Amino acid sequence: MGQCGANVDTDASPSNVKMLMGIAEEMLKQENVESVLFGGKKIGEQSNFQKLDWLAGELVQEHQRRSCRIAPTVAFKQAT
């Protein structure tokens, strides 16, 4: 079942949590890799952590914009 074992996502033991945290930290330190349509992959200028942090900021801004609107962001079907 791969290098992590069969029950890695259900094992809440401290050693397993520590191992998973280490793996996650290493993944966040790596450079971001993006897929390019018909062009393979491109290594980004940001780390995965920086890209994730940027995305979280964008989501917060979008949530704030949508919560300030009078009408919800939906399309109304016109009666014919």
N, C-alpha and C positions, 0 to 999 in steps of 0.2 A: 504493500500500500504506500509506496513512496518512502522518503526519508523520515517523515514525521510519525509514521505509524498509523494504525487503524483508528484509534480513538482520540486523536490529537484534538479534535474540535469539541469533544465532550468531556475530556479529562480536566477537572478543575484543580488538580494538585498544584502546589506552589512551584514545583520543578517544571511542570508543563507550561504554566503561565509564564514563568521566567524565560523558558525557551522560546515561546511564541512572541513575547515582547522583544526579545533579541532579534528574531527574524524580522519583525515589523520595523524595528529601528533601522536595521540594515537596508531594508527595501526603501524606506523613506530617505536614506542618505544617497541612494543611487540616482544617477542622472535620469531625467524623464525621457522616455522613448515614445514617439508618436508614430502611428501608421499614416502613410501618405498614399492616397488613392492612386493605384497603378504605379507606385514609386517605391514600394517597400517600406522601410522604417527610417525615421529620422531621430537622431539624438538631440534632445532639446538643450537649451542653455540653463534650465532650472533643474533643481533636484525634485524628486517626487514630493518631498515635504513642502517645498516652495509652491509647486503647482497645486497641491491639495489646499494649502493655505489661501492661495489666490481664489480657487474655486469656492471655498467656504465663504470668503468675503463677498464674492459675486452673488451667492445664494442669499446671504443676509440682506444685501442691498435690494435684490429682487423681491424678497419677502416684505421689506419695508415699503417699497414702491406699491406693491399690490395691496398692502393693508391700508394705505392712505387713499385708495381710490373709492369713489362713491359707489360705482357699479362694479360688480365682479367681472373678472376677465373671462367671459364666456361669449359664445356666439348665439344670438337669438334667431330662431328659425322664423322667417316671415310667413304669415298665414296667406295662402293664395285662394 
